[in-house]
C-alpha cells in the first residue's frame, strides 16, 4: 500500500515537462548561443521563471472549476 497521495495525470505531465525544460536549459550549448545580446540560457531561465508558475496557477484554477461543477 502506497503512503502517498495519488497524483493527477495533468500534474504529472506538468512536472515532467518542467523537468525536461530545465534539463534542456542547463545543457552546455545553451550557454554559448547568444540572442539579442544575452545567452540563450538566460532567456530559457526567464521563460521558466515566468511561465512555470503561470501554468501551475492556470491548472489550479481549471481543477478548482471542475470540482465546483
Long-range contacts (C-beta under 8 A, 24 or more apart in sequence): 8-63, 10-59, 10-63, 11-59, 14-55, 14-56, 14-59, 18-48, 18-52, 21-48, 22-48
